[in-house]
Amino acid sequence: MSAKFDWHAMEKKWQKKWEWAKVHETDPIARKPKYFVTAAYPYPNSPQHIGHGRSYTLADVNARYHRMKGFNTLFPMGFHYTGTPIFAMAKRLGEKDPEIVRTFTKLYMVPESQLDQLAEPVKMARYFHQEIKRGMMEIGFSIDWRREFTTIDPIYSRFIEWHFGKLKAKGLITTGTHPVGWCPNDNQPVGMHDTRGDVEPEIGEQFLVKFEKDGVYYPTATLRPETVFGVTNLWLNPDANYVQARVDAEEWVVTKETVEKLRHQNHKVEIVKELDTKDLVWKQVVNPVTKAQVPILPAGFVESGNGTGVVMSVPAHAPYDYQALIDLKTQPLGSDESAIVVALKPVSIIRLDGFTEIPAAELVEKFAIRDQKDPRLDDATKEIYSAEFHRGIMKENTGSYSGMAIPEARATIVLDYSRLGSIGKMYEITNRPVICRCGWECLVHIFENQWFINYGDVEWKKLAHESLDRIVLLPEESRNEFSYAIDWLKEKACARKVGLGTRLPWDKDWVIEALSDSVIYMAYYILAKYLCQNWITFRKFEKDPSRLTDQFFNYVFLGEGDGNPVCVTTGLPRGIVEAVRKEFLYFYPVDMRHSAKDLIPNHLTFYLFQHSVLFPPERRPKGIVANGFVMMEGMKMSKSLENIIPLRQGVANYGADPVRMGVLATAELGQDTDFSQSLVVSIQERLFNLISQARKLRRTRQKRGKLSSLDRWMLSQLNRTVRDASNSIEKLRVREVINRALYQLDNDLSWYQRRLGPKKTGKDNRSMVMREVMETRARILAPIAPHTAEQIWSLLGNKGLIARARWPEASIKADDSRVEQEEFLVRQTLEDTGEILKATGMTAKQVVYYTASDWKWQIYLKALDYGNKERGQGDFIRKVMSDPELRKLGRAAAEYSVKVAQQIRRSHSGLRKERVATGRLSEKQILEDAGRFLGAELGAKVRVWGENDSGIYDPKGRARLAEPYRPAILVE
Ligand SMILES: [Zn+2]
């Protein structure tokens, strides 16, 4: 049925109306509170797909919700041309990389004739810029497009020059020699946005402890140089390729892979000769610290690409080494070799309370390790490393380090032996392998005379923490991750030799990279509107941006100086300069920044850092949303799986609102959500049903007659829905809003109609109540499914747009707890009876209900009250029995008290409070009133007795089983 419905015609209609009415164009309005929402501006190097849709849709839901709450809400958008993502993509296209060509023509639907053009980075960016923008319009994002810009606009570049000038003046730009993640193919630094799967290369420091044989060194990479006292042997991988190489002034034995890595870390390296591992193993080398001779042995767990491929073995304290020794003992070995292995005994060098002499052995047993390839060895290793680091003490067999705690011992040993040249350092990518977008594995490069933003500055970290302490985070659980990122960040390379973007103002060889020119641009949206509206005035700056002086930016964004000199130096009219300043003060700071959670350790933390040092406290970010990702039919989205649906195609296939709900409906904020065709189709049907219902309700009278208790029940449920939906959407828990307003409310409505029975003469309030439900529901859905909501709103005869209507407010007056409890009794009784019929397989002729006696109600209400006060059960029973009337009942009262006390303890406190407030229900009356309904539902005659009624019909003695809210039931 819904297939016939023209979603696109409807969407276009409302999108045009929004545009004509300028609903999404936001200017300052004095005395009206503002709300400023931003979402990360996209890289136009590909069309957006369903996965991107989540953050932007959520930002739009938030913007629309705040508009309905009466906030003057601004939601702008720009386009991020900077850096390597576009560059890399254009380059691969230019090289006719078959994978890229296929992606462009088959997935992105780019006409083949256009491919050559798109190999030029700017042209590619412009192409996808328009593509993404069209998609954002088609899905109905409420963006103020007057503020659109790109990061290669001359005036934006001027803004970034000003930004970097500020950082430099504050001493936060440094040059120096630092390790960075690096692509050896592209010959430049790589950050998260340059790698496949968007992985940030993490850099760690390892120590090289140099064992020696005949003047040739075997540098073993380790995180724990203090364990050199416990080394029993070295490990080499028998299948790896080892070389002897001249490294600076020494000769080293390392794997072939290590050579390239060392070269990138400022070593002069020449390969002297390739080696055969067979010639290396079983030989002896000298421990540089203990001077003991230890053998070199083969082990498969050694990775040739990790560290140097040479590993020192400390079987007492390293589970891998312990297990590799066990494995070696099971190998067929010659008698000489066997003798070497058998002679090896773990040497314990760290004392650790709670562990035996050989903790590695304990851990191997605890984790039930099979062999040295067992992945659980990583967990075992982590456990012992952490325990020893925090609680271990060096033993007597470690010479002058004996008695030291591990951190102290490590620092001292490194210091002592670095001086002698026996311990060196090497950087490694700790989350390797990280693959560059070009396909090469990233490594660590020591970058000389490179420009860095010094996020390692201690004072700056304090400011960033202050900002974090005051910010609202959704979900709140992400706070630790932010805090960790602030502490962990060090110098960040901020410029590249290639790519689109702004050149460093003081060193034009360098282009500011993408994660550095995108941290305060939210302020630029204010200026961008004026560039668009007064383009004639600003045109001269496009030709000569230098005329837009630092003075201008200092004044409009920081309030430094005075407007007058700005007008003099720039030639701008005073009116415009002051208007920009005023608008900035009105909208800034950003109230909510929307992003996906993978940007927490980089972009979002940079955003906090930069605002904290450049802007005064009242202009710093107020909120950040970091949402989870989107899965496709239960799978991670990936081009190779070909399960990526471009956003525009999704909208074309299913309609805008179903796609919007599809990316938000199945998971809470921080979790990954699953997008599936069946889900979107079912949402589409639901929305279509709402539209059809609204069409039927359009002519209903709006005047209320006297409300029946059922009407009041339905309106009370509606009021609850409003309250729950409001609480949920405030925290952007959109899944809950959808559940409540779409699904649960439907259940309530169908109960309401079922209870009313077939339609009568139209004298009841049914249509009026249904209309009120529909109207309120449209308003709740308006931020999430805005086109559908507009359609319903207008079908119901409302003038004006729902986008401008108010968010519904729950009212305490509309809560009708008594009616809800009464209706609960009817619903529960009907369900219980149904269960009995189902269990017995009977067809009932007559159903008899027995309602609880007065004394049971007395005890029940006392128990509810007691439950709320959280006192003990014994206490409660004493209290019941202290009532002389109840005590007269003796055992029956005591037994019921015990039972009810247990029931109540398991019940929800909100329910207890409501039932206490409601007090006693006239159950007999309620069930008699519902008798005709119950009879019709059950197809039987219904009779109701009070438990203590005289002349009661109770052939099976059921009446005594009656309890409050649980009448006893007899089926005949
Ligand atoms: Zn590369």
Residues whose N, C-alpha, C, O or C-beta is under 5 A from the ligand:
A	BS01	ZN	C183 N185 D186 C436 R437 C438 W440
